[in-house]
Amino acid sequence: MSESKPEARIQVIDRAAVLLDVISRYSKPVKLKVLSADAGLHPSTAYRILHSLIDNRFVERSGAGEYRLGQRLLQLSNRLHTDIDLRAVAMPYMAKLRDKLGETINLTIREGDVVIYFEKATPNRMMHVQQIVGSRAPLHVTGVGKLMLGKGGAQEIAGYAQRTNLPAYTRNTLNSLDALTEECLISAERGYALDNEEAEIGVGCIGVLIYDQSNQPVAGLSLSAPIERRKDEWIADVVAAGEAISEQLGYRPVA
C-alpha cells in the first residue's frame, strides 16, 4: 500500500505571497529593510523576489526605493466575483446618488489594512472632492474602513492598531485604540460611519458597506464632500443606495 506524499510547496511563491501580504498592510510605500524584516527574509532574497514582482507589475518601486502594490493586482481584483460585475451593478446607483446630492460618490474595496478607491462618480461642479481611482487610504481614517474594522470586532481593531500604530493624518484622526474601538463598533451597529475630517481637513464622508450573496461585506460605498456642505439627512440616501446594490449582488438580510 503506497503512502501519499505531502503536497509539494514552491518556496519562492510562498515567499512572494508573504511579501505581497506585508506590503498590503501599509498605506504608504515601504522600504526594503522593513519589508524583509516583517517577512522574515534576508534583504537580498526579498530584493530579488520584489524585482521579479515588479517585472510582472504586481509591485511598484518609487524613486525613493520604496515598494507598494502594483496596478496589476488592482486589475486582477476587479475580476473577482466574475458572475456579477460589482462595478456594473454599482455604477447606476452611484450616478443616481451623485445626481441627487451633487457630491462625489466612491466605491472602495479592502486590501489588507487599507481601502482602495475602485470606482467613482463625480459631480459636474467646480468645487468637489476628487478621489483618484487606485489610491489607498488607511482603514481608521475612512468611514468605510471603520465599518470594516467594526464588523471584525474589538479583537480585529486591536490587531489593526498594533500593526499600524494608528498614525494621525489630521487633528481629528482617531489615533487611540479606545476611541477607535468605540467609534468602529457603534458605526457597525448603526450601519453607517462618518469621516469627520479624519483623513483630510475640510473633507467629510458618509460610508456604508456593500454585501454579496454570502452575506459578507465585499466593498464600501461612500459620499465625499466639503465638510461645510455635508448634511446628515444624506445618510438615509447613502444607506438606501448601499442596500440596493447589496440586494442586486444577492444579499439577503438574516431575519
C-alpha positions as CSV (number, residue, x, y, z in Angstrom):
1,M,0.0,0.0,0.0
2,S,1.7,3.2,-1.1
3,E,1.7,6.2,1.2
4,S,0.5,9.5,-0.1
5,K,3.2,12.2,-0.2
6,P,2.6,15.6,1.2
7,E,1.8,18.2,-1.3
8,A,4.9,19.9,-2.6
9,R,5.2,23.7,-2.0
10,I,7.1,26.1,-4.1
11,Q,9.2,28.2,-1.7
12,V,9.7,31.2,-3.9
13,I,5.9,31.5,-4.5
14,D,5.3,31.3,-0.8
15,R,7.8,34.0,-0.1
16,A,6.4,36.2,-2.8
17,A,2.9,35.8,-1.3
18,V,4.3,36.8,2.2
19,L,5.9,39.9,0.7
20,L,2.7,40.9,-1.0
21,D,0.8,40.4,2.2
22,V,3.3,42.5,4.1
23,I,3.1,45.4,1.6
24,S,-0.7,45.4,1.8
25,R,-0.6,46.2,5.5
26,Y,1.0,49.6,4.8
27,S,-0.9,52.5,3.4
28,K,2.3,54.1,2.2
29,P,5.3,52.7,0.2
30,V,7.7,50.7,2.3
31,K,11.4,50.4,2.4
32,L,13.2,47.1,1.6
33,K,14.6,46.9,5.2
34,V,11.1,47.0,6.7
35,L,9.7,44.5,4.2
36,S,12.4,41.9,4.6
37,A,12.2,42.1,8.4
38,D,8.4,41.8,8.5
39,A,8.6,38.9,6.0
40,G,11.4,37.1,7.8
41,L,13.6,37.1,4.7
42,H,17.2,38.2,4.1
43,P,17.2,41.6,2.3
44,S,18.9,40.2,-0.8
45,T,16.3,37.4,-1.1
46,A,13.5,39.9,-0.6
47,Y,15.1,42.2,-3.2
48,R,15.3,39.5,-5.9
49,I,11.7,38.4,-5.4
50,L,10.4,42.0,-5.3
51,H,12.1,42.8,-8.6
52,S,10.5,39.8,-10.2
53,L,7.2,41.0,-8.9
54,I,8.0,44.5,-10.4
55,D,8.7,42.9,-13.7
56,N,5.3,41.3,-13.6
57,R,3.6,44.6,-12.4
58,F,2.5,43.1,-9.1
59,V,4.7,45.5,-7.2
60,E,5.9,49.1,-8.0
61,R,9.0,50.8,-6.8
62,S,9.2,54.5,-6.2
63,G,12.1,56.8,-7.0
64,A,13.0,56.7,-3.3
65,G,13.4,53.0,-3.4
66,E,10.2,52.2,-1.6
67,Y,7.7,49.5,-2.6
68,R,3.9,49.4,-2.9
69,L,1.4,47.0,-4.5
70,G,1.2,47.4,-8.3
71,Q,-1.7,48.2,-10.6
72,R,-1.9,44.6,-11.9
73,L,-3.2,43.4,-8.5
74,L,-5.9,46.0,-8.7
75,Q,-6.8,44.9,-12.2
76,L,-7.0,41.3,-11.0
77,S,-9.1,42.2,-8.0
78,N,-11.5,43.8,-10.4
79,R,-12.2,40.4,-11.9
80,L,-13.4,38.9,-8.6
81,H,-16.9,37.6,-8.5
82,T,-17.0,37.4,-12.3
83,D,-20.5,36.1,-12.2
84,I,-21.6,39.5,-11.1
85,D,-19.6,42.6,-12.0
86,L,-19.6,44.8,-8.9
87,R,-18.8,47.9,-10.9
88,A,-21.5,47.4,-13.4
89,V,-24.1,46.8,-10.6
90,A,-23.0,49.7,-8.5
91,M,-22.4,52.5,-11.1
92,P,-26.1,53.2,-11.9
93,Y,-26.8,53.7,-8.2
94,M,-23.7,55.8,-7.7
95,A,-24.6,58.0,-10.6
96,K,-28.1,58.4,-9.3
97,L,-26.8,59.3,-5.8
98,R,-24.3,61.8,-7.3
99,D,-27.0,63.5,-9.4
100,K,-29.4,63.7,-6.4
101,L,-26.9,65.1,-3.9
102,G,-24.3,66.8,-6.1
103,E,-21.3,65.2,-4.5
104,T,-18.6,62.7,-5.2
105,I,-19.6,59.0,-4.7
106,N,-16.9,56.3,-4.2
107,L,-16.8,52.6,-4.5
108,T,-14.0,51.0,-2.4
109,I,-12.6,47.6,-1.6
110,R,-10.4,46.4,1.2
111,E,-6.9,45.2,0.7
112,G,-5.1,44.3,3.9
113,D,-5.1,47.4,6.2
114,V,-6.2,49.9,3.6
115,V,-9.1,50.6,1.3
116,I,-8.6,51.1,-2.4
117,Y,-10.7,53.5,-4.4
118,F,-12.1,51.2,-7.0
119,E,-14.6,53.4,-8.9
120,K,-16.1,56.9,-8.5
121,A,-18.9,59.1,-9.8
122,T,-18.0,62.8,-9.7
123,P,-20.4,65.7,-10.0
124,N,-20.4,68.4,-12.7
125,R,-19.5,71.2,-10.4
126,M,-16.3,73.2,-10.0
127,M,-15.7,72.5,-6.3
128,H,-15.9,68.8,-5.4
129,V,-13.8,66.2,-3.6
130,Q,-11.5,64.4,-6.1
131,Q,-10.6,60.8,-5.3
132,I,-8.1,59.0,-7.5
133,V,-9.2,55.5,-8.6
134,G,-6.5,53.1,-7.4
135,S,-5.4,55.3,-4.5
136,R,-5.3,53.9,-1.0
137,A,-6.3,55.1,2.5
138,P,-5.8,53.5,5.9
139,L,-8.9,51.9,7.4
140,H,-9.1,54.0,10.5
141,V,-9.4,57.4,8.7
142,T,-12.3,56.4,6.3
143,G,-15.9,55.8,7.1
144,V,-16.0,52.5,5.1
145,G,-12.7,51.4,6.7
146,K,-14.1,52.0,10.2
147,L,-17.1,49.9,9.3
148,M,-14.9,47.0,8.1
149,L,-13.0,47.1,11.3
150,G,-16.1,47.3,13.4
151,K,-17.6,44.2,11.7
152,G,-14.5,42.3,12.7
153,G,-15.0,43.2,16.4
154,A,-12.7,44.5,19.1
155,Q,-10.0,41.9,18.5
156,E,-9.6,42.8,14.9
157,I,-9.5,46.5,15.7
158,A,-6.8,45.9,18.3
159,G,-4.8,43.8,15.8
160,Y,-5.0,46.6,13.2
161,A,-3.9,49.2,15.8
162,Q,-0.9,47.1,16.8
163,R,0.2,46.6,13.2
164,T,-0.3,50.2,12.1
165,N,0.2,52.3,15.3
166,L,-2.8,54.4,14.2
167,P,-0.9,57.3,12.5
168,A,-2.6,60.6,12.7
169,Y,-3.3,62.4,9.4
170,T,-5.2,65.3,10.8
171,R,-6.0,66.6,14.3
172,N,-9.3,64.7,14.0
173,T,-7.8,61.3,13.3
174,L,-8.8,58.7,15.9
175,N,-5.4,57.5,16.9
176,S,-6.1,55.9,20.3
177,L,-7.3,52.3,20.5
178,D,-10.2,53.1,22.9
179,A,-11.6,55.9,20.8
180,L,-11.2,53.9,17.5
181,T,-12.8,50.8,19.0
182,E,-15.8,52.7,20.3
183,E,-16.4,54.5,17.0
184,C,-16.0,51.4,14.9
185,L,-18.3,49.3,17.0
186,I,-21.0,52.0,17.2
187,S,-20.8,52.6,13.4
188,A,-21.1,48.9,12.6
189,E,-24.1,48.6,14.9
190,R,-26.0,51.5,13.3
191,G,-25.0,50.6,9.7
192,Y,-23.1,53.7,8.6
193,A,-20.0,55.6,9.5
194,L,-18.8,59.2,9.2
195,D,-15.3,60.6,8.4
196,N,-15.2,63.9,10.2
197,E,-12.0,65.4,8.6
198,E,-10.0,62.4,9.8
199,A,-8.2,61.8,6.6
200,E,-8.1,65.4,5.2
201,I,-9.1,68.7,6.8
202,G,-12.1,70.2,5.0
203,V,-13.4,66.8,3.8
204,G,-16.2,64.8,5.3
205,C,-17.6,61.4,4.3
206,I,-20.6,59.2,4.8
207,G,-19.8,55.5,4.3
208,V,-21.8,52.2,4.2
209,L,-20.9,48.6,3.4
210,I,-21.9,46.5,0.4
211,Y,-22.7,42.8,0.9
212,D,-23.0,39.9,-1.5
213,Q,-24.8,36.6,-1.6
214,S,-22.5,35.2,1.1
215,N,-23.9,38.0,3.5
216,Q,-20.3,39.2,3.9
217,P,-19.1,42.8,3.1
218,V,-17.3,42.9,-0.2
219,A,-17.0,46.6,-0.8
220,G,-17.9,50.1,0.5
221,L,-19.9,52.9,-0.8
222,S,-19.2,56.5,0.4
223,L,-20.1,60.1,-0.3
224,S,-17.3,62.6,0.0
225,A,-18.0,66.3,0.3
226,P,-16.5,69.6,1.6
227,I,-17.3,69.3,5.3
228,E,-19.4,72.5,5.3
229,R,-21.7,71.0,2.6
230,R,-22.2,67.5,4.1
231,K,-25.6,67.0,5.5
232,D,-26.9,64.4,8.0
233,E,-30.1,64.0,6.0
234,W,-28.0,62.5,3.2
235,I,-27.2,59.4,5.4
236,A,-30.5,57.8,4.5
237,D,-29.8,58.2,0.8
238,V,-26.4,56.6,1.1
239,V,-27.7,53.8,3.2
240,A,-30.5,53.1,0.7
241,A,-28.1,53.0,-2.2
242,G,-25.8,50.6,-0.4
243,E,-28.8,48.3,0.4
244,A,-30.0,48.4,-3.2
245,I,-26.5,47.4,-4.6
246,S,-26.2,44.7,-2.0
247,E,-29.6,43.3,-3.0
248,Q,-28.5,43.2,-6.6
249,L,-25.4,41.3,-5.6
250,G,-27.6,38.6,-3.9
251,Y,-27.5,39.8,-0.3
252,R,-30.5,38.8,1.8
253,P,-30.5,40.1,5.4
254,V,-30.8,37.4,8.1
255,A,-34.2,37.7,9.7
